[in-house]
């Protein structure tokens, strides 16, 4: 059974930074593509970023391109999301997720992911 546990969320002022972590257990996920999604109240789950199993390929939503960086440490079975220049509209619950393939051409689609964490709240004040 794969478990994903996010941490690192919190309250930050606009323009600030946070780094989210996603620790995986129960299975080695180093070969699998992983991603970050977010969901604000009353809105659908939204793609944020994805990374291939090797870490060589990354993909970002236009809304976070240039501000967020996804990375992974396969030795530690951990996924990261470095968030900078945060805006109030970045406020949401952030979830990490894992696929069962090294990469997916549908990496932006939540349906491509098989395992999900419970999420961590990020609140950006103006």
N, C-alpha and C positions, 0 to 999 in steps of 0.2 A: 504494500500500500504506500503510495507516494504522498508525502505531506509537504506542503509549501507554507512557510511562515514568513510574513512580511514584518519589517520593523523600520523605524527611522522617521515615521511620520510625526507631525506636530503642527504647532502654530508658528508662522513666520510672517514678517512684514513683506510687503511688495518690494521686489528687488533683491530679496534674500535668497538663500540657498538651502537645500536639504539633500541628503543622500539616503535613499531607500535601499534596504537590503531584503533579499528573499533567500532564506535558507531552506534547502531541500533535504529531505531524509527519506529513507525507505527504498531508495533506488539511486543509482548513479545517473545523473542527468546530463553528463558532460557531452553526450553525443546528440542531444535533442535541442531543437530550437526552443527558445523561451521568449516571453514577451511581457510587457506591462500594459495594463489597461486601467482606465479610471471611470468612475461613475459618480456624477453629481446628483443631488436630490432631484427627482422628477425627470431625469434624463436617462437615455440609454447608455449602456456600457460603451466606452469609446477607446479605440486603439491609441496607444501612446508610442510604443517602440517595440522592436523585436530584434533578436540576435540569433544567429545560427549556432549550431552545436559547437563548432570550432571557434566561434567568436569573430570570424573573418568577415562576416556579412552582417550589416545592421540596416535597419529601416526605421524611419521616424514619421510620425504624423506631421503635417505641415505646420500645425499650431505650436509644436515644440521644437521643430528643427532649429538647430543653432543654439538652443538653450538647455536642452536635456542631452545626456549621454548615457547610453546603455552599455553595460560591460558585464563580464562574468569571470569568476575564478573557479575553473573546473576542479582544481585540486581541493578546494574548499566546498564545492557543490553549492556555490552561492552566486546569485544574480544581483546586480546593482542598477540603480537609476540615480545618476547625479543630476540634480535639478538646480538650475541657476536662473537669475533674472525672473524670479517667480512673479506671477500676476494673480490678481484675485480670481480670475477665471480658471486658474489651475486648481482651485479648491475642489476636492473630490476625495472619494475613497479609492486608493490605488491598489490594484490587485496584480500579482504576478501569476503567470500561467506557463505550462509546459506542454509541448507537443510530444508525439512519439516518432518524429522524423527529424533528420538533421536540419532541414529547412522546409519551408512551405511557401509556395507561390501565393498562397492566401493567408499570409502572415497577419494581415490586417483584420481578418475575420475571426471573431471569438470562437466560432464553431470549429476552427482548426486546432483548438487546444483541448487537451484531455484532462489536465489537472489544474486546479485553481487554489490559490490561497484565500484566506478570509478577508484580507485587505487591511490597509493602514490609512488612517485619516490624515489628509494634508489640508490645512486651512491657511490661506494667504489673506492677510488683512491689508486694507488699502490705507 
